[in-house]
Amino acid sequence: MLAPANPLPPGPFAILYADPPWDYKGQLQHNGAGGQDTGGAIRHYPTITTQNMAAWNIADIAAPDSLLFLWATSPHLDQAIDLGKAWGFSWATIGFVWNKMKTNPGFYTLSQCELCLVFKKGKIPRPRGARNVRQLVEAKRGPHSAKPDEVRRRIEAMFPRQKKIELFARSQHKGWHAWGLDLCQKT
């Protein structure tokens, strides 16, 4: 079992937001048959197998009533559902569908959207904030794997008073605890 390189911050957190470094087994993206290599996760950060991430005790930092917002790439959808369950949560729904406004190559169709799944532990945290937050987020794709800030803002609108953490964070945001390799490398 691979333990997190840095200790997880103490909870409990009612809102957990994660963008795991999914392992693609070294696979790179290409711009068509015989085309040039356009990169892949392994070129940007260390990836971690789902099995290793599943062994982490994320449940220990989650409040009894908490939600996990978990980003899943299409090839890892089944693994994302397994990961949420392994971390002590039950599958709930799709929270956000991000239209990246630009396509990537895919094996079956051109990839344009990414899903942010929602898992629940206990009950939905209270008090609730906005109940009219839209699922579809249309924002241009930025640097590799960076997620739109709009999703974090929508989560804040729904749960403005809860203690929040971003796992695998790239930067610190006001009102959020953060844990991730990028933050550790900056210190």
PyMOL commands that set and color helices and strands:
alter all, ss='L'
color gray80, all
select helices_A, chain A and resi 41-43+50-54+58-61+74-86+149-158+181-186
alter helices_A, ss='H'
color red, helices_A
select strands_A, chain A and resi 13-18+29-30+37-39+62-72+90-104+111-121+136-138+164-167+176-179
alter strands_A, ss='S'
color yellow, strands_A
deselect
rebuild
show_as cartoon
